[in-house]
Amino acid sequence: MLNKWNNYINQKFGARILSKWVVLCFDIIITIFTYGVAYVLRYNFNTEIISFDEFIHDSILTTIIFAFSFIIFKSYDGIIRHSGIADSVRLIKSGVAATFLAILVSILSKYYEFAYGILPISISIIHVVLLISILLFSRYGIKVFFYQVNRNKIKAIPVIIYGAGRRGLSILQALKTNTHNNYNIVAFLDDNESKIDKTIEGIKIYSPLRFAELLKKFDVKELIIGIQAMNVEKKNTIVDICFQHQIIVKSVPPVYDWINGKLSLQQITNIKIEDLLGREQIQLNNDAIHAAVFGKTILVTGAAGSIGSELTRQIIHFKPKQLILIDQAESALFDLKMDLFFKLQEQQFTAIEYIICDIINQDRLNHLFEKFQPEIVFHAAAYKHVPLMETNVQEAVQVNILGTKTLVDLAIKHHVEKFIMISTDKAVNPTNVMGATKRAAEIYVQSQSKRDDVSTIFITTRFGNVLGSNGSVVNYFKKQIEIGGPLTITHPDVTRYFMTISEACQLVLEAATMGKTSELYLFDMGEPVKIVDLARKMVLLSGLEPETDIKFIYTGLRPGEKLHEELLNAGENTLPTHHHKIKITLTGQHTPEAVATFMNLLVKSLASQDSTQTVCTLKNMIPEFISRNSAFELLDN
């Protein structure tokens, strides 16, 4: 019976919007009614002492004043079923303004001794309180009524919220305000035993140990994880259970990303693969980073790339004096400029220079160093795509080695305080040109730092694949899933080390605060991840079935690729630092003279435009460079 009534109401009034003049008439009628109630209340229900003529006069005058105020403030203009705070504020303003006008009329009437002119002030105050309360309540009631009618039309979606703290409550409120979906929150989960079996707004809190049982009991369709610092292993276990029951898993962003401190429904999104491959939250020495960065002029190369742009965003929080952002990619640098423009309006940080420049342009770079006098350089510019660099050897050497050499030489010349180079795990026992060029760059940086006449502190950081970066396998898989597959995987056993962009850049900043020159820092990459497992999880997160909805195709290792990446060369060892995720790598040392000789040979090989000669020179410089699945394997034989 109730459903039939709801359907009738919805069909009759669901798409109709009341005319604003009807709303105005309703408000005026309520004004007259509440004024009568205010009169009776003021005289303690003793109607015998009320003058009927005075009451009629006062009612008419008050109604005219309030009607005039309603029109001025347009309190009747909104769609009632969508009434919000702004509509309520307009209504309150109109009521308060009308009351002040009524009191002013009363004072003037008393001053000029007009007959029947005095509006009792006490009645005016009682009246406005009653009127605003009833109008607000009526609008809210209509809004709730239509919300409930529409909600009953939509099939309920049973949801469990993991986390019964502030974030969990914010998720509950965001779901309840949604009018497009009928979310039915059936349970909370929380690890805090003191909360178990208690309720939040009538919804019971359960132990996570009962998760599988609750899924069946309530036929749950979605799980929303509201705990920011959840253990990754536990999160993966929960998600795996959800995959088995075909349940959608969602998460919410950190509190500092909420809009005006409030979580919106649009921010509750499907959990990302980055959330399942990340590790526990990094604890940084923010005081040390602040001391190292605050008030400094900082230059970032490759600023528009994945690492460079995230580094820039994080550096800004530590309030540098000036940022010099260099990249040769015009469109990407423009995108970064627009992104920072909107994000930095509140911080009012505008000391940023966006400069189009290729790091192989020595004269241009020298001019920039002379002009801006950077105190810290973060060198993130590089060519990084392994298969492309295998067929573009000259460009890889020009940018990754000679570009780095130019920057190092200029840093020494202009007495830069610190130079931080970002390297890769592909520089370890390189099997491709890209990895070899990065290893050669590492060697040059370390060799120059050993010179007695150099005051610049040189730091090299080395880490593996970065989730979500340009060219990342994650982005590649996302695009293939969007078009329905298939997913192309090089080898069923291939593994890679992964970390998030944010994590990588945080560790780079932490390493930049560490002490001695010529040190090469290795980041803790966790356990290697099988790419095929990564692919399966990404398909499942998309609500599809691996090998059924999305096929997997194995294409074979690409030129220069390894089956498994390495973090250390055979002859390298590590030492601990004060940060458990950063270790010092002890590498073989090269004299500046020997490195200078190799550099000259590289420049000569580039002049010949002979890739084989250039790679041969690289192999002489880096004996552990053994090509795989590449045309350059012949050189090793």
C-alpha positions as CSV (number, residue, x, y, z in Angstrom):
1,M,0.0,0.0,0.0
2,L,2.8,2.4,1.0
3,N,4.7,1.7,-2.3
4,K,1.5,2.4,-4.3
5,W,1.1,5.7,-2.5
6,N,4.8,6.6,-3.1
7,N,4.4,5.7,-6.8
8,Y,1.3,7.8,-7.1
9,I,2.9,10.8,-5.5
10,N,5.9,10.5,-7.7
11,Q,3.9,10.2,-10.9
12,K,1.7,13.1,-9.8
13,F,4.3,15.5,-8.5
14,G,7.7,14.0,-9.2
15,A,8.6,16.0,-12.2
16,R,6.6,19.1,-11.3
17,I,8.1,22.1,-9.7
18,L,5.8,24.5,-7.7
19,S,5.5,28.0,-9.0
20,K,7.5,30.5,-7.0
21,W,4.3,32.6,-6.7
22,V,2.6,29.6,-5.0
23,V,5.5,29.4,-2.6
24,L,5.2,33.1,-1.9
25,C,1.5,32.8,-1.2
26,F,2.2,29.9,1.1
27,D,4.8,32.0,3.0
28,I,2.3,34.9,3.3
29,I,-0.4,32.6,4.7
30,I,2.0,31.2,7.2
31,T,3.0,34.8,8.1
32,I,-0.6,35.7,8.9
33,F,-1.1,32.4,10.9
34,T,2.1,32.8,13.0
35,Y,1.3,36.4,13.7
36,G,-2.0,35.3,15.2
37,V,-0.3,32.6,17.2
38,A,2.3,35.2,18.4
39,Y,-0.5,37.5,19.5
40,V,-2.2,34.8,21.5
41,L,1.1,33.7,23.1
42,R,2.0,37.3,24.0
43,Y,-1.3,37.7,26.0
44,N,-1.0,34.3,27.6
45,F,-4.1,32.9,25.7
46,N,-6.3,35.6,27.2
47,T,-8.1,36.6,24.1
48,E,-10.6,38.9,25.9
49,I,-8.0,41.7,26.3
50,I,-7.0,41.6,22.6
51,S,-8.4,44.4,20.5
52,F,-9.8,42.9,17.3
53,D,-9.3,46.1,15.4
54,E,-5.7,46.5,16.5
55,F,-5.0,42.9,15.7
56,I,-6.4,43.2,12.1
57,H,-4.4,46.4,11.6
58,D,-1.2,44.9,12.9
59,S,-1.7,41.7,10.9
60,I,-2.2,43.6,7.7
61,L,0.8,45.9,8.3
62,T,3.1,43.0,9.3
63,T,2.0,40.9,6.3
64,I,2.8,43.8,3.9
65,I,6.2,44.3,5.5
66,F,7.1,40.6,5.3
67,A,5.7,40.1,1.8
68,F,7.9,43.1,0.7
69,S,10.9,41.5,2.4
70,F,10.3,38.1,0.8
71,I,10.2,39.7,-2.6
72,I,13.4,41.7,-2.0
73,F,15.4,38.7,-0.7
74,K,13.7,36.2,-3.1
75,S,13.3,33.7,-0.4
76,Y,10.6,31.9,-2.4
77,D,12.8,31.5,-5.5
78,G,14.4,28.1,-4.9
79,I,13.2,24.7,-5.8
80,I,12.0,23.5,-2.4
81,R,12.9,19.8,-2.8
82,H,16.5,20.9,-3.5
83,S,16.6,23.5,-0.7
84,G,20.0,24.0,0.8
85,I,21.9,26.3,3.2
86,A,21.8,29.3,0.8
87,D,18.0,29.1,0.6
88,S,17.8,28.9,4.4
89,V,20.1,31.9,4.8
90,R,17.9,33.9,2.4
91,L,14.8,33.0,4.3
92,I,16.4,34.0,7.7
93,K,17.7,37.3,6.2
94,S,14.2,38.2,4.9
95,G,12.6,37.4,8.3
96,V,15.2,39.4,10.3
97,A,15.1,42.4,7.9
98,A,11.2,42.4,8.0
99,T,11.3,42.3,11.8
100,F,13.7,45.2,12.0
101,L,11.5,47.2,9.6
102,A,8.4,46.3,11.7
103,I,10.2,47.5,14.9
104,L,11.3,50.7,13.1
105,V,7.6,51.3,12.0
106,S,6.6,50.7,15.6
107,I,9.1,53.3,16.9
108,L,8.1,55.9,14.3
109,S,4.4,55.3,14.9
110,K,4.9,55.9,18.7
111,Y,7.0,59.0,18.0
112,Y,4.4,60.6,15.7
113,E,1.5,59.2,17.7
114,F,-0.3,57.6,14.8
115,A,-3.6,55.9,15.6
116,Y,-3.3,52.1,15.5
117,G,0.3,52.5,14.3
118,I,2.2,50.8,17.0
119,L,3.4,47.2,16.3
120,P,4.1,45.5,19.6
121,I,7.9,44.8,19.6
122,S,7.5,41.7,21.8
123,I,4.9,40.2,19.4
124,S,7.2,41.0,16.4
125,I,10.1,39.0,18.0
126,I,7.8,36.0,18.9
127,H,6.4,36.1,15.4
128,V,9.7,36.0,13.5
129,V,11.0,33.1,15.6
130,L,7.7,31.1,14.9
131,L,7.6,32.1,11.2
132,I,11.2,31.2,10.4
133,S,11.0,27.9,12.3
134,I,7.8,26.8,10.5
135,L,9.1,27.9,7.1
136,L,12.4,26.2,7.5
137,F,10.8,23.0,8.9
138,S,8.2,22.9,6.1
139,R,10.9,23.2,3.4
140,Y,13.0,20.6,5.0
141,G,10.0,18.3,5.4
142,I,9.1,18.6,1.7
143,K,12.7,18.0,0.8
144,V,12.9,14.8,3.0
145,F,9.5,13.7,1.6
146,F,10.6,13.9,-2.0
147,Y,14.0,12.4,-1.2
148,Q,12.3,9.4,0.5
149,V,9.8,9.0,-2.4
150,N,12.6,9.0,-5.0
151,R,14.8,6.8,-2.8
152,N,12.2,4.1,-2.5
153,K,12.0,3.9,-6.3
154,I,15.7,2.9,-6.5
155,K,16.9,-0.6,-5.6
156,A,18.9,-0.5,-2.3
157,I,22.7,-1.1,-2.5
158,P,23.9,-2.9,0.7
159,V,27.2,-1.3,1.8
160,I,29.7,-2.0,4.6
161,I,32.0,0.8,5.8
162,Y,35.4,-0.3,7.1
163,G,36.2,2.2,9.9
164,A,33.9,3.6,12.5
165,G,35.8,6.8,13.3
166,R,35.5,10.3,11.9
167,R,36.2,9.2,8.3
168,G,33.6,6.4,8.6
169,L,31.0,8.9,9.8
170,S,31.8,11.3,7.0
171,I,31.3,8.4,4.5
172,L,27.9,7.6,6.1
173,Q,26.8,11.3,5.7
174,A,28.0,11.5,2.1
175,L,26.1,8.3,1.2
176,K,22.9,9.5,2.9
177,T,22.9,12.8,1.1
178,N,23.0,11.1,-2.3
179,T,19.8,11.2,-4.3
180,H,20.9,9.2,-7.3
181,N,21.6,5.9,-5.5
182,N,19.9,4.2,-2.6
183,Y,22.8,3.2,-0.4
184,N,21.8,1.0,2.5
185,I,24.6,1.0,5.1
186,V,24.2,-2.4,6.7
187,A,27.3,-2.5,9.0
188,F,30.5,-0.9,10.2
189,L,33.7,-2.8,10.6
190,D,36.4,-1.6,13.0
191,D,39.6,-3.0,14.5
192,N,39.0,-1.1,17.8
193,E,37.5,-3.7,20.2
194,S,36.0,-1.0,22.4
195,K,33.7,-0.1,19.5
196,I,32.5,-3.6,18.7
197,D,28.7,-4.2,19.1
198,K,28.1,-0.4,19.5
199,T,26.1,1.5,17.0
200,I,26.4,4.7,14.9
201,E,23.0,6.1,13.9
202,G,21.5,2.8,14.5
203,I,24.1,0.9,12.4
204,K,26.0,-1.8,14.3
205,I,29.8,-2.0,14.5
206,Y,31.3,-5.5,13.9
207,S,34.7,-7.0,14.2
208,P,36.5,-7.5,10.8
209,L,36.8,-11.2,11.7
210,R,33.1,-11.5,10.9
211,F,33.6,-9.8,7.4
212,A,33.0,-13.0,5.3
213,E,29.9,-13.8,7.4
214,L,28.4,-10.3,7.0
215,L,28.9,-10.4,3.2
216,K,26.5,-13.4,3.0
217,K,24.1,-12.2,5.7
218,F,23.4,-8.8,4.1
219,D,24.2,-9.7,0.4
220,V,26.7,-6.8,0.4
221,K,27.5,-5.2,-3.0
222,E,30.1,-2.6,-2.0
223,L,32.8,-2.2,0.7
224,I,34.1,1.3,1.4
225,I,37.5,1.4,3.2
226,G,37.6,4.5,5.4
227,I,40.9,3.8,7.2
228,Q,43.8,5.8,5.7
229,A,46.7,3.9,7.3
230,M,45.4,0.3,6.9
231,N,48.1,-2.3,6.7
232,V,48.7,-3.2,3.1
233,E,48.7,-6.9,3.7
234,K,45.4,-6.7,5.6
235,K,43.9,-4.5,2.8
236,N,44.9,-7.1,0.2
237,T,43.3,-9.8,2.2
238,I,40.1,-7.9,2.5
239,V,40.1,-7.0,-1.2
240,D,40.8,-10.7,-2.2
241,I,37.7,-11.7,-0.2
242,C,35.7,-9.1,-2.0
243,F,37.0,-10.3,-5.4
244,Q,35.8,-13.8,-4.5
245,H,32.3,-12.5,-3.8
246,Q,32.3,-10.0,-6.7
247,I,32.0,-7.0,-4.4
248,I,33.1,-3.5,-5.4
249,V,35.7,-2.0,-3.2
250,K,36.0,1.8,-2.8
251,S,38.2,4.1,-0.8
252,V,38.3,7.8,0.2
253,P,41.2,10.3,-0.2
254,P,43.1,11.8,2.7
255,V,41.3,14.4,4.8
256,Y,43.5,17.2,3.4
257,D,42.0,16.5,-0.1
258,W,38.4,16.9,1.1
259,I,36.5,20.0,-0.2
260,N,36.4,22.5,2.7
261,G,37.0,19.7,5.1
262,K,33.9,17.8,3.9
263,L,33.9,14.5,2.0
264,S,31.8,14.5,-1.1
265,L,30.3,11.4,-2.8
266,Q,32.3,12.0,-5.9
267,Q,35.5,11.5,-3.9
268,I,34.5,8.0,-2.9
269,T,36.0,6.1,-5.8
270,N,36.9,2.5,-6.7
271,I,40.1,1.4,-5.0
272,K,43.2,1.8,-7.2
273,I,45.9,-0.7,-7.9
274,E,48.4,1.7,-6.3
275,D,46.5,1.3,-3.0
276,L,47.2,-2.5,-3.1
277,L,50.9,-2.3,-4.1
278,G,51.9,0.5,-1.7
279,R,53.5,0.0,1.6
280,E,53.0,1.4,5.1
281,Q,53.0,5.2,5.3
282,I,56.5,6.8,5.2
283,Q,57.6,8.7,8.3
284,L,59.7,11.6,7.1
285,N,61.9,14.0,9.0
286,N,60.0,17.0,7.9
287,D,62.0,19.4,10.1
288,A,65.2,18.3,8.3
289,I,63.6,18.7,4.8
290,H,62.2,22.1,5.8
291,A,65.6,23.2,7.0
292,A,67.2,22.0,3.7
293,V,64.6,23.6,1.4
294,F,63.2,26.6,3.2
295,G,64.2,29.9,1.6
296,K,66.4,28.3,-1.1
297,T,66.4,28.7,-4.9
298,I,65.7,25.3,-6.3
299,L,66.1,24.1,-9.9
300,V,64.3,21.0,-11.1
301,T,65.1,19.4,-14.5
302,G,62.5,17.2,-16.1
303,A,60.0,19.2,-14.0
304,A,57.0,18.3,-16.2
305,G,57.6,14.6,-15.9
306,S,56.0,12.2,-13.4
307,I,58.8,12.4,-10.9
308,G,59.7,16.1,-11.5
309,S,56.1,17.4,-11.2
310,E,55.4,15.5,-8.0
311,L,58.8,16.6,-6.6
312,T,57.8,20.2,-7.4
313,R,54.4,19.8,-5.6
314,Q,56.1,18.4,-2.5
315,I,58.9,21.0,-2.4
316,I,56.4,23.8,-2.5
317,H,55.1,22.7,0.9
318,F,58.5,23.5,2.5
319,K,58.4,27.1,1.3
320,P,61.5,27.6,-1.0
321,K,62.5,31.1,-2.0
322,Q,62.1,30.3,-5.7
323,L,61.5,27.3,-8.0
324,I,63.1,27.1,-11.5
325,L,61.2,24.4,-13.4
326,I,63.0,23.2,-16.6
327,D,61.6,20.8,-19.2
328,Q,61.9,20.5,-23.0
329,A,58.3,19.3,-23.3
330,E,56.2,22.5,-23.9
331,S,52.7,21.0,-23.5
332,A,53.6,19.0,-20.4
333,L,55.2,22.1,-18.8
334,F,52.1,24.2,-19.6
335,D,49.9,21.6,-18.0
336,L,52.0,21.7,-14.9
337,K,51.8,25.5,-14.8
338,M,48.0,25.4,-15.0
339,D,47.8,22.7,-12.3
340,L,50.0,24.6,-9.9
341,F,48.3,27.9,-10.7
342,F,45.0,26.6,-9.4
343,K,46.5,24.7,-6.5
344,L,48.7,27.5,-5.2
345,Q,46.2,30.3,-5.2
346,E,45.5,29.8,-1.5
347,Q,49.2,29.5,-0.6
348,Q,50.0,32.6,-2.6
349,F,53.3,31.1,-3.8
350,T,54.1,32.6,-7.2
351,A,57.9,32.5,-7.2
352,I,58.0,29.9,-10.0
353,E,59.8,30.2,-13.4
354,Y,58.6,27.8,-16.1
355,I,61.5,27.4,-18.6
356,I,61.5,25.5,-21.9
357,C,65.0,24.1,-22.2
358,D,66.8,20.9,-23.3
359,I,69.5,19.8,-20.9
360,I,71.9,19.2,-23.8
361,N,71.8,23.0,-24.5
362,Q,74.9,24.0,-22.5
363,D,74.9,27.7,-23.3
364,R,71.2,28.1,-22.4
365,L,71.7,26.2,-19.1
366,N,74.8,28.3,-18.3
367,H,72.7,31.5,-18.7
368,L,70.0,30.1,-16.4
369,F,72.5,29.2,-13.7
370,E,74.1,32.6,-13.9
371,K,70.7,34.3,-13.8
372,F,69.0,32.4,-11.0
373,Q,72.0,31.1,-9.0
374,P,70.2,27.9,-7.8
375,E,71.3,26.5,-4.5
376,I,69.8,23.0,-4.9
377,V,69.4,21.1,-8.2
378,F,67.1,18.1,-8.5
379,H,68.0,16.3,-11.8
380,A,65.0,14.3,-13.0
381,A,65.3,14.8,-16.7
382,A,66.0,11.6,-18.7
383,Y,64.9,9.4,-21.5
384,K,63.6,6.2,-19.8
385,H,61.7,4.0,-22.2
386,V,63.9,0.9,-22.6
387,P,62.8,-0.4,-26.1
388,L,62.9,3.1,-27.6
389,M,66.3,3.9,-26.3
390,E,67.6,0.6,-27.7
391,T,66.9,2.0,-31.2
392,N,67.8,5.6,-30.4
393,V,71.2,5.2,-28.8
394,Q,72.6,8.6,-29.7
395,E,69.7,10.4,-28.1
396,A,69.9,8.3,-25.0
397,V,73.6,9.1,-24.6
398,Q,73.2,12.8,-25.4
399,V,70.5,13.3,-22.8
400,N,71.1,10.8,-20.1
401,I,74.9,11.0,-20.0
402,L,76.1,14.2,-21.6
403,G,73.1,16.2,-20.4
404,T,73.9,15.1,-16.9
405,K,77.5,15.9,-17.4
406,T,76.6,19.5,-18.5
407,L,74.4,20.0,-15.4
408,V,77.1,18.5,-13.0
409,D,79.8,20.8,-14.5
410,L,77.6,23.9,-14.2
411,A,76.7,23.0,-10.6
412,I,80.4,22.9,-9.8
413,K,81.1,26.1,-11.7
414,H,78.3,28.0,-10.0
415,H,78.9,26.5,-6.5
416,V,75.5,24.8,-6.2
417,E,75.1,23.5,-2.6
418,K,73.5,20.2,-3.4
419,F,72.9,18.2,-6.6
420,I,70.5,15.3,-6.4
421,M,70.4,12.9,-9.4
422,I,67.5,10.5,-9.8
423,S,68.6,7.2,-11.2
424,T,66.9,3.8,-11.8
425,D,67.3,0.1,-10.8
426,K,67.9,-0.5,-14.6
427,A,71.3,0.9,-14.0
428,V,72.1,-2.2,-12.0
429,N,73.8,-4.9,-14.2
430,P,72.3,-3.1,-17.2
431,T,71.0,-5.2,-20.1
432,N,69.9,-2.3,-22.2
433,V,71.1,1.1,-23.5
434,M,68.8,3.1,-21.2
435,G,70.1,1.4,-18.1
436,A,73.7,1.7,-19.3
437,T,73.4,5.4,-19.9
438,K,71.9,5.9,-16.4
439,R,74.8,3.9,-14.9
440,A,77.3,6.0,-16.8
441,A,75.6,9.1,-15.5
442,E,75.9,7.7,-11.9
443,I,79.6,7.1,-12.5
444,Y,80.2,10.6,-13.8
445,V,78.4,12.2,-10.8
446,Q,80.4,10.1,-8.3
447,S,83.7,10.8,-10.0
448,Q,83.3,14.6,-10.0
449,S,82.2,14.6,-6.4
450,K,85.7,13.1,-5.4
451,R,87.6,16.1,-6.7
452,D,89.3,18.2,-4.0
453,D,88.3,21.5,-5.6
454,V,84.5,20.7,-5.6
455,S,82.3,22.1,-2.8
456,T,79.0,20.8,-4.2
457,I,77.4,17.8,-2.4
458,F,76.4,15.2,-5.0
459,I,73.7,12.7,-4.1
460,T,72.3,9.9,-6.3
461,T,69.1,8.1,-5.6
462,R,68.1,4.8,-7.2
463,F,64.7,3.2,-7.3
464,G,62.5,1.0,-9.5
465,N,59.3,1.4,-11.4
466,V,56.9,4.2,-10.3
467,L,53.2,3.4,-10.3
468,G,51.2,5.7,-12.5
469,S,54.2,7.5,-14.1
470,N,54.2,8.3,-17.8
471,G,54.7,5.0,-19.7
472,S,54.0,2.9,-16.6
473,V,52.6,-0.6,-17.2
474,V,49.7,0.4,-15.0
475,N,48.6,3.2,-17.3
476,Y,49.2,0.8,-20.3
477,F,47.0,-1.9,-18.7
478,K,44.2,0.7,-17.9
479,K,44.0,1.8,-21.5
480,Q,43.8,-1.8,-22.7
481,I,41.1,-2.7,-20.1
482,E,39.0,0.4,-21.2
483,I,38.8,-0.9,-24.7
484,G,38.0,-4.4,-23.7
485,G,41.5,-6.0,-23.9
486,P,43.4,-8.0,-24.6
487,L,46.2,-7.3,-22.0
488,T,49.6,-7.7,-23.6
489,I,52.2,-9.1,-21.1
490,T,55.8,-9.8,-22.1
491,H,56.3,-13.0,-20.1
492,P,54.2,-14.9,-17.5
493,D,57.1,-14.9,-15.0
494,V,58.3,-11.3,-15.4
495,T,58.6,-9.4,-12.1
496,R,59.2,-5.7,-11.3
497,Y,59.7,-3.6,-8.2
498,F,57.1,-0.8,-7.7
499,M,56.6,2.2,-5.6
500,T,54.1,5.1,-5.8
501,I,55.2,8.5,-7.2
502,S,54.5,10.2,-3.9
503,E,56.6,7.6,-2.0
504,A,59.5,7.9,-4.4
505,C,59.6,11.7,-4.2
506,Q,59.3,11.7,-0.4
507,L,62.3,9.5,-0.2
508,V,64.2,11.7,-2.7
509,L,63.6,14.7,-0.4
510,E,64.6,12.7,2.6
511,A,67.8,11.6,0.9
512,A,68.5,15.2,-0.1
513,T,68.9,16.0,3.6
514,M,71.5,13.3,4.2
515,G,75.0,14.2,4.6
516,K,78.0,13.3,2.5
517,T,78.9,13.8,-1.1
518,S,79.2,11.0,-3.7
519,E,76.8,8.8,-1.9
520,L,74.4,6.7,-3.9
521,Y,71.1,5.9,-2.0
522,L,69.1,2.9,-2.7
523,F,65.4,2.9,-1.7
524,D,63.6,0.0,-0.2
525,M,61.3,-1.3,-3.0
526,G,59.7,-4.1,-1.0
527,E,59.0,-7.4,-2.7
528,P,59.0,-7.7,-6.5
529,V,55.5,-8.0,-8.1
530,K,54.6,-10.5,-10.8
531,I,53.2,-8.4,-13.7
532,V,50.7,-11.1,-14.5
533,D,49.3,-10.8,-10.9
534,L,49.2,-7.1,-11.3
535,A,47.2,-7.5,-14.5
536,R,44.7,-9.9,-12.8
537,K,44.1,-7.5,-9.9
538,M,43.6,-4.6,-12.3
539,V,41.0,-6.5,-14.3
540,L,39.2,-7.6,-11.1
541,L,39.2,-4.0,-9.8
542,S,37.4,-3.1,-13.0
543,G,34.6,-5.5,-12.2
544,L,35.7,-7.9,-14.9
545,E,36.9,-11.5,-14.9
546,P,40.5,-12.2,-16.1
547,E,40.9,-14.5,-19.1
548,T,37.1,-14.5,-19.5
549,D,36.1,-10.8,-20.0
550,I,39.7,-9.7,-20.7
551,K,42.1,-12.0,-22.4
552,F,45.9,-12.1,-21.7
553,I,48.4,-12.3,-24.5
554,Y,52.1,-13.0,-23.9
555,T,54.3,-11.2,-26.4
556,G,57.8,-12.1,-25.2
557,L,60.5,-9.8,-23.6
558,R,61.2,-6.6,-25.5
559,P,64.6,-5.5,-26.6
560,G,66.9,-4.9,-23.6
561,E,64.4,-6.2,-21.0
562,K,65.2,-8.4,-18.1
563,L,62.9,-11.1,-16.7
564,H,63.7,-9.9,-13.1
565,E,65.1,-6.5,-12.1
566,E,68.0,-6.2,-9.6
567,L,68.7,-3.6,-7.0
568,L,72.5,-4.2,-6.6
569,N,75.4,-5.1,-8.8
570,A,77.3,-8.2,-7.8
571,G,80.1,-6.1,-6.3
572,E,77.9,-3.7,-4.5
573,N,77.0,-3.7,-0.8
574,T,74.8,-1.5,1.3
575,L,75.0,0.4,4.6
576,P,72.1,1.6,6.7
577,T,71.0,5.2,7.2
578,H,68.9,6.8,9.9
579,H,65.8,6.1,7.6
580,H,65.0,2.4,7.4
581,K,63.8,2.7,3.8
582,I,67.0,4.3,2.5
583,K,70.4,2.5,2.3
584,I,73.8,3.7,1.1
585,T,75.1,1.7,-1.8
586,L,78.8,1.0,-1.9
587,T,79.8,1.0,-5.5
588,G,83.1,0.6,-7.3
589,Q,85.0,4.0,-7.6
590,H,86.2,5.5,-10.9
591,T,88.9,8.2,-11.1
592,P,87.9,11.5,-12.7
593,E,90.7,11.0,-15.2
594,A,89.4,7.6,-16.4
595,V,85.9,8.9,-16.6
596,A,87.0,11.9,-18.6
597,T,88.7,9.6,-21.1
598,F,85.5,7.6,-21.5
599,M,83.4,10.8,-22.0
600,N,85.7,11.9,-24.8
601,L,85.4,8.5,-26.5
602,L,81.6,8.8,-26.2
603,V,81.5,12.2,-27.8
604,K,83.7,10.9,-30.7
605,S,81.4,7.9,-31.2
606,L,78.4,10.2,-31.3
607,A,80.0,12.3,-34.1
608,S,80.3,9.1,-36.1
609,Q,76.6,8.5,-35.9
610,D,77.5,4.8,-35.4
611,S,75.2,3.2,-32.7
612,T,77.4,0.1,-32.5
613,Q,80.5,2.1,-31.8
614,T,78.7,4.1,-29.1
615,V,77.3,1.0,-27.4
616,C,80.8,-0.6,-27.6
617,T,82.2,2.4,-25.8
618,L,79.5,2.1,-23.1
619,K,80.4,-1.6,-22.7
620,N,84.0,-0.8,-22.2
621,M,83.1,1.8,-19.6
622,I,80.6,-0.5,-17.8
623,P,81.9,-4.1,-18.0
624,E,78.7,-5.5,-16.4
625,F,76.6,-4.1,-19.3
626,I,75.5,-7.3,-21.0
627,S,72.8,-6.9,-23.7
628,R,69.7,-9.1,-23.7
629,N,67.2,-9.7,-26.4
630,S,69.0,-7.0,-28.4
631,A,70.9,-6.6,-31.6
632,F,73.9,-5.5,-29.5
633,E,74.2,-9.0,-28.0
634,L,76.8,-9.6,-30.8
635,L,79.1,-7.2,-29.1
636,D,79.2,-9.3,-26.0
637,N,80.2,-12.4,-27.9
